[in-house]
Amino acid sequence: VGARGLHVKVGLLELSAKAQADATVGGLWVEVDLLGLQTGAQPPMRTATLSKGDGKRPLDFALESELAVPAGSAAERALSVALASTVEEDADVYFLLHASAKTGGQPRQLGSVHVNLQQMLRHDAEQHERRLQLSDGAGWLTVSLVGLPTLKLAEQPRGARAGVGAGAGAGAATAA
């Protein structure tokens, strides 16, 4: 990853027994909510839709994407605001697992995980191949979020944002 970007990866999905047994689930995909950094991006960052199959074997979404964050860009400003926020959740990057219905019903969200950018900075730790438990008991999703140099550049005090810090927290990645 360069000094001005974030590298996002969505890897293996391991479905829970509950999700495996859900006969209504057809296709599965993950959308990545990057704090609005992808303004104007069509479509938003998401994986290909994979068939659940029997659900017993892990599915590999194999998504790797680079998000450029040029100096002075709207993306850098949005990142700076999120990192300076006193509400830590403002810096959460969400990975949302969605499912289509086998019989053509409405898609639904099965679960989510998130990585917090403020915690990444505080712990000075990239998130490589993190196996995270999805909310709602859907299973486990392996994700990566890399770009500490970009976060450090965006965090640098600028004008009124100088001195605004993040709250305390235990880890950088959790289920949402």
Disulfide bonds with the S-S distance in Angstrom:
none
